[in-house]
Amino acid sequence: MKKMIKIAALLVALVMCVCMFAACGSDEAANKLTMATNAEFPPFEYLENGEVVGADVEIAQAIAEKLGKELEITNIDFDAALTGAATGKYDMAVAGITANEERRKNMNFTDNYYMASQAIIVTADSEIAAAADLEGKTVSCQEGTTGEQFLLDGGYAIQSYKTGAEAISALTAGKVDAVVIDDAVARALSEKQEGATVVLEEALTEEAYAIAIKLGNDELTEQINGALAELKAEGKLAEIFNKYELPYNAE
């Protein structure tokens, strides 16, 4: 009988331990804000000494602090980041994401936090001076982006790449005639070419960046919107964009 009591006591102890570990795991998950991004989009997100940094990263970190959570970043392909947010695998995707109507069918979006546009990169000696000159040319872009969609809608001959860096490498290698990508990213990528490429001044689109969240997760969307509103009112958003030399309209 005593032996049976000891076994029962041991089983109870084991169950309690399992419950305690489960509770700890649950608390740890609750205290994290998971973010998917694609660190190939400078100056919004990029790798520096193996660490994901950039304007979006600093915004996400500031939001996490407002919510009393620890930010956990996963660096994956752009398409996978969007899918991860849409399915709820990650709490949010922050990756210079344009909140267009097509994407809104599949995920929640926060309030806008940055206005952007698509721009054209060409070689310094190119005869392409405007969008009208792209007719009959081959243009590279990043897969899954609104830049790619702009080109597809326009019926251009395109070559899509996983990253903007690969897209501009195709240009400098003579594989394509131009690159179409978000304006700030275009300037950051072109600057690294040391004069071999230039960014045309013509804006092809007008777009708004927002944070992507699982469709129907209105609670988290509202929480992040509240944090964004506070960061805007405090001047923190403007400070971050100024740090990365990004134009910012606070209205």
Solvent accessible surface area in square Angstrom, and as a share of the most:
residue,aa,sasa,rsa
1,M,173,0.77
2,K,161,0.68
3,K,149,0.63
4,M,134,0.60
5,I,103,0.52
6,K,143,0.61
7,I,88,0.44
8,A,51,0.40
9,A,59,0.46
10,L,110,0.55
11,L,102,0.51
12,V,88,0.51
13,A,45,0.35
14,L,95,0.47
15,V,90,0.51
16,M,112,0.50
17,C,62,0.37
18,V,99,0.57
19,C,76,0.46
20,M,124,0.56
21,F,157,0.65
22,A,64,0.50
23,A,52,0.40
24,C,82,0.49
25,G,38,0.36
26,S,69,0.44
27,D,86,0.44
28,E,101,0.45
29,A,70,0.54
30,A,61,0.47
31,N,87,0.45
32,K,48,0.20
33,L,2,0.01
34,T,30,0.17
35,M,0,0.00
36,A,0,0.00
37,T,0,0.00
38,N,9,0.04
39,A,4,0.03
40,E,59,0.27
41,F,10,0.04
42,P,13,0.08
43,P,21,0.13
44,F,0,0.00
45,E,0,0.00
46,Y,54,0.21
47,L,91,0.45
48,E,90,0.41
49,N,157,0.80
50,G,70,0.67
51,E,111,0.50
52,V,23,0.13
53,V,28,0.16
54,G,0,0.00
55,A,0,0.00
56,D,0,0.00
57,V,17,0.09
58,E,49,0.22
59,I,0,0.00
60,A,0,0.00
61,Q,73,0.32
62,A,9,0.07
63,I,0,0.00
64,A,0,0.00
65,E,117,0.52
66,K,75,0.32
67,L,42,0.21
68,G,63,0.60
69,K,58,0.25
70,E,107,0.48
71,L,23,0.11
72,E,70,0.31
73,I,56,0.28
74,T,45,0.26
75,N,64,0.33
76,I,46,0.24
77,D,65,0.33
78,F,15,0.06
79,D,67,0.35
80,A,43,0.34
81,A,0,0.00
82,L,19,0.09
83,T,80,0.47
84,G,4,0.04
85,A,0,0.00
86,A,26,0.20
87,T,84,0.49
88,G,37,0.36
89,K,148,0.63
90,Y,25,0.09
91,D,45,0.23
92,M,0,0.00
93,A,0,0.00
94,V,0,0.00
95,A,1,0.01
96,G,6,0.06
97,I,0,0.00
98,T,10,0.06
99,A,14,0.11
100,N,46,0.24
101,E,129,0.58
102,E,107,0.48
103,R,27,0.10
104,R,90,0.33
105,K,134,0.57
106,N,83,0.42
107,M,12,0.05
108,N,20,0.10
109,F,17,0.07
110,T,4,0.03
111,D,83,0.43
112,N,83,0.42
113,Y,10,0.04
114,Y,11,0.04
115,M,98,0.44
116,A,15,0.12
117,S,20,0.13
118,Q,0,0.00
119,A,2,0.02
120,I,0,0.00
121,I,0,0.00
122,V,3,0.02
123,T,37,0.22
124,A,62,0.48
125,D,125,0.65
126,S,37,0.24
127,E,169,0.76
128,I,11,0.05
129,A,74,0.57
130,A,36,0.28
131,A,17,0.14
132,A,87,0.68
133,D,56,0.29
134,L,0,0.00
135,E,145,0.65
136,G,82,0.79
137,K,76,0.32
138,T,39,0.22
139,V,0,0.00
140,S,0,0.00
141,C,0,0.00
142,Q,2,0.01
143,E,52,0.23
144,G,24,0.23
145,T,13,0.07
146,T,19,0.11
147,G,1,0.01
148,E,30,0.14
149,Q,90,0.40
150,F,52,0.22
151,L,0,0.00
152,L,92,0.46
153,D,110,0.57
154,G,48,0.46
155,G,66,0.64
156,Y,53,0.20
157,A,57,0.44
158,I,45,0.23
159,Q,69,0.31
160,S,40,0.26
161,Y,50,0.19
162,K,103,0.44
163,T,18,0.11
164,G,0,0.00
165,A,43,0.33
166,E,79,0.36
167,A,0,0.00
168,I,3,0.02
169,S,60,0.39
170,A,3,0.03
171,L,4,0.02
172,T,64,0.37
173,A,69,0.53
174,G,63,0.60
175,K,133,0.56
176,V,8,0.05
177,D,59,0.31
178,A,0,0.00
179,V,0,0.00
180,V,0,0.00
181,I,3,0.01
182,D,4,0.02
183,D,35,0.18
184,A,14,0.11
185,V,0,0.00
186,A,0,0.00
187,R,97,0.36
188,A,22,0.17
189,L,8,0.04
190,S,9,0.06
191,E,139,0.63
192,K,142,0.60
193,Q,49,0.22
194,E,162,0.72
195,G,56,0.54
196,A,51,0.40
197,T,6,0.04
198,V,65,0.37
199,V,22,0.13
200,L,24,0.12
201,E,144,0.65
202,E,73,0.33
203,A,69,0.53
204,L,29,0.14
205,T,39,0.23
206,E,147,0.66
207,E,16,0.07
208,A,17,0.13
209,Y,1,0.00
210,A,0,0.00
211,I,0,0.00
212,A,0,0.00
213,I,0,0.00
214,K,91,0.39
215,L,97,0.48
216,G,56,0.54
217,N,54,0.28
218,D,81,0.42
219,E,123,0.55
220,L,19,0.09
221,T,15,0.09
222,E,118,0.53
223,Q,73,0.33
224,I,0,0.00
225,N,33,0.17
226,G,36,0.35
227,A,3,0.02
228,L,9,0.05
229,A,60,0.46
230,E,86,0.39
231,L,5,0.02
232,K,91,0.39
233,A,91,0.70
234,E,109,0.49
235,G,32,0.31
236,K,66,0.28
237,L,4,0.02
238,A,32,0.24
239,E,102,0.46
240,I,2,0.01
241,F,0,0.00
242,N,102,0.52
243,K,130,0.55
244,Y,36,0.14
245,E,159,0.71
246,L,10,0.05
247,P,101,0.64
248,Y,54,0.21
249,N,102,0.52
250,A,51,0.40
251,E,177,0.79
